[in-house]
Amino acid sequence: MLALFYIFIGVAIGVSVWQITRILNLRESIATDKDNAAQGKYAMAFMAFFYAMMIYCLIYMNVIMLPESASIEGEHDDNLFDITFWLIGIVQFIMQFLIFYFTFKYRGSKDRKAKFYADSHKLEFIWTITPAIVLVGLIGYGLWQWNNVMDLSSDEDDAIVIEVYSQQFRWDARYAGADNTLGLGNVNFIKGINTMGVDMSDKNSADDKQVTELYLPKGKKVHFKFRSQDVLHSAYMPHFRAQMNCVPGMVTEFGFTPKYTTEEMRNQPEVIEKSIGINKIRRAKGEDPYIFDYLLLCNKICGASHYNMQMKITVVEEDEYNKWLSEQPTLSEVIQ
């Protein structure tokens, strides 16, 4: 596919150079009806190629897209993407056809004179109001989804509270203990093994649990809080359709509810197909096979080792999650 792309680029450059040389010679020649007819046919041929490439990408390159949302809230992100994609796709297909077809149909001819058409208030109204209404609908849906993810007050008592702490170039996480309240944290408290800067004098800190891998229960709302030790990072969980900047000196947050365990996601047809494609490449390189896992990534270019900022996320049933969490030591056991 990459070789085909290079060939296409080379042909496009060659055609561009040829057309430029023709343009430079316009003073010496005048386009004839034969030239105009040829250019019209070229436009139709390019339209056919253009549509073929679009259809190819839609069908055969769909495997590189993310599988369906692994969170309940992320379903609305997928809906918004699908609506936008179909709207743009339909308009794209229609407009590209009109552009190329009109280039052919209304090509220059010495027997035909161009018609002067000043304006049409009706047309202006239609193509101004229609996009405005569509945009209002899309933006309204987007704002509703934003509030859906950011409004955490309604289920605060039931949600699992987890702090995600970023620094160059790693992630740490802290689970609220039995009180479901995180102790205060500040970079001024960083000392020795207290790498997240937790204020151990805060009574809520004693039962908190610090980990280097995230475990989440299926079907349970998770309330994430983010801090940064040094520079601007971005907590990105693509399969859950969630992303939030981690800003030094402040706490940012969002929440979502996982709807598929890691094992259930691995068995989805889209994930299986993608894994097969990845492992075909890895086998050719002599690398170990790829097994799907949810990941927390940094989506900001935060320094030279930015690519190392990954944390594994494992989604399990609630019973298994509770068992795992009970096995993790509290900060009071580790630090004091």
HUFENPE-V455461 format. One line per field, one symbol per residue. ss: DSSP state (2 for helix, 1 for strand, 0 for the rest). burial: I if it has 16 or more other C-alpha atoms within 10 Angstrom, else O. A space follows every 50 residues. Layout:
BEGIN
ss: ???
burial: ???
END
This chain:
BEGIN
ss: 02222222222222222222222202220000222222222222222222 22222222220222000000100222222222222222222222222222 22222000000000000000222222222222222222222222222222 00000000011111111001111110000000001022201001000100 00000000111001111000111111110000111112220111110100 01111111000222220022222222222222220000000001111100 000002220111111102222222220000222220
burial: OOOOOOOOOOOOOOOOOOOOOOOOOOOOOOOOOOOIIOIIIOIIOOIOOO OOOOOOOOOOOOIOOOIIIIIIIIIIIOOIOOOOOOOOOOOOOOOOIOOI IOIIOOIIOOOOOOOOOOOOOOOOOOOOOOOOOOOOOIOOOOOOIOOOIO OIOOOOOOIIIIIIIIIIIIIIIIIIIOOIIIIOIOIOOOOOOIOIIIII OOOIIIIIIIIOIIIIIIIIIIIIIIIIIIIIIIIIIIIIIIIIIIIIOO IIIIIIIIIIIIOOIIOOOIIOOIIOOOIOOOOOOOOOOOOOIIIIIIII OIOOOIOOIIIOIIIIOOOOIOOOIOOOOIIOOOOO
END
